Amino acid sequence: MGFFPFGLLGGLAGLLFLAGIVLLAVWLFRAIAPPAGPYAPPAGGRPQESPLDILSRRFAAGEISAEEFQKTRDLLRQG
């Protein structure tokens, strides 16, 4: 019974060590793996559109009026 606290601390230290190895493996995997999801850069090296490009495309497609285009363009140029 005299060694009980040290045996308990040894078990906790082992668990902490194992958790550290798992966290290190997860971090390493995330650092090596390419990003995925909706905010990942596009595949194929296609450059991303700027906000002004998107606005121009929407205006050309008729999604927004000339007045909305001018207002939004002015707001984007200010920022």
ZINORSUL-V764516 format. One record per residue. N is the residue number from 1. SS is DSSP state (helix for helix, strand for strand, loop for the rest). PSI is psi in whole degrees, -180 to 180 (999 if undefined). D_LAST is the distance of its C-alpha to the last C-alpha in Angstrom with 1 decimal. Layout:
# ZINORSUL-V764516
n->N ss->SS psi->PSI d_last->D_LAST
n->N ss->SS psi->PSI d_last->D_LAST
This chain:
# ZINORSUL-V764516
n->1 ss->loop psi->-20 d_last->70.0
n->2 ss->loop psi->-23 d_last->69.3
n->3 ss->loop psi->6 d_last->66.7
n->4 ss->helix psi->-49 d_last->64.8
n->5 ss->helix psi->-36 d_last->61.8
n->6 ss->helix psi->-34 d_last->61.3
n->7 ss->helix psi->-40 d_last->61.7
n->8 ss->helix psi->-43 d_last->59.1
n->9 ss->helix psi->-35 d_last->56.7
n->10 ss->helix psi->-40 d_last->57.4
n->11 ss->helix psi->-42 d_last->56.5
n->12 ss->helix psi->-39 d_last->53.2
n->13 ss->helix psi->-39 d_last->52.5
n->14 ss->helix psi->-42 d_last->53.2
n->15 ss->helix psi->-41 d_last->50.8
n->16 ss->helix psi->-39 d_last->48.0
n->17 ss->helix psi->-45 d_last->48.7
n->18 ss->helix psi->-42 d_last->48.6
n->19 ss->helix psi->-38 d_last->45.3
n->20 ss->helix psi->-40 d_last->43.9
n->21 ss->helix psi->-42 d_last->45.1
n->22 ss->helix psi->-45 d_last->43.6
n->23 ss->helix psi->-39 d_last->40.2
n->24 ss->helix psi->-41 d_last->40.3
n->25 ss->helix psi->-41 d_last->41.2
n->26 ss->helix psi->-44 d_last->38.3
n->27 ss->helix psi->-44 d_last->35.8
n->28 ss->helix psi->-42 d_last->37.4
n->29 ss->helix psi->-44 d_last->37.3
n->30 ss->helix psi->-31 d_last->33.6
n->31 ss->helix psi->-32 d_last->32.8
n->32 ss->helix psi->-40 d_last->34.9
n->33 ss->loop psi->143 d_last->34.1
n->34 ss->loop psi->149 d_last->31.2
n->35 ss->loop psi->150 d_last->28.4
n->36 ss->loop psi->160 d_last->29.0
n->37 ss->loop psi->-174 d_last->27.5
n->38 ss->loop psi->-20 d_last->24.5
n->39 ss->loop psi->10 d_last->22.0
n->40 ss->loop psi->149 d_last->24.2
n->41 ss->loop psi->149 d_last->23.3
n->42 ss->loop psi->145 d_last->25.0
n->43 ss->helix psi->156 d_last->28.6
n->44 ss->helix psi->4 d_last->29.9
n->45 ss->helix psi->15 d_last->27.2
n->46 ss->loop psi->127 d_last->25.1
n->47 ss->loop psi->146 d_last->21.6
n->48 ss->loop psi->150 d_last->18.9
n->49 ss->loop psi->143 d_last->16.9
n->50 ss->loop psi->164 d_last->13.2
n->51 ss->helix psi->-37 d_last->11.3
n->52 ss->helix psi->-36 d_last->11.8
n->53 ss->helix psi->-42 d_last->15.4
n->54 ss->helix psi->-43 d_last->16.0
n->55 ss->helix psi->-44 d_last->14.9
n->56 ss->helix psi->-41 d_last->17.2
n->57 ss->helix psi->-42 d_last->19.9
n->58 ss->helix psi->-37 d_last->19.9
n->59 ss->helix psi->-42 d_last->20.1
n->60 ss->helix psi->-32 d_last->22.9
n->61 ss->loop psi->-7 d_last->24.7
n->62 ss->loop psi->16 d_last->24.7
n->63 ss->loop psi->-27 d_last->23.0
n->64 ss->loop psi->157 d_last->20.6
n->65 ss->loop psi->170 d_last->21.5
n->66 ss->helix psi->-37 d_last->20.3
n->67 ss->helix psi->-45 d_last->18.9
n->68 ss->helix psi->-39 d_last->16.9
n->69 ss->helix psi->-47 d_last->15.7
n->70 ss->helix psi->-43 d_last->14.6
n->71 ss->helix psi->-49 d_last->12.8
n->72 ss->helix psi->-39 d_last->10.9
n->73 ss->helix psi->-43 d_last->10.2
n->74 ss->helix psi->-40 d_last->8.9
n->75 ss->helix psi->-42 d_last->6.6
n->76 ss->helix psi->-36 d_last->5.4
n->77 ss->helix psi->-28 d_last->5.6
n->78 ss->helix psi->-40 d_last->3.8
n->79 ss->loop psi->999 d_last->0.0
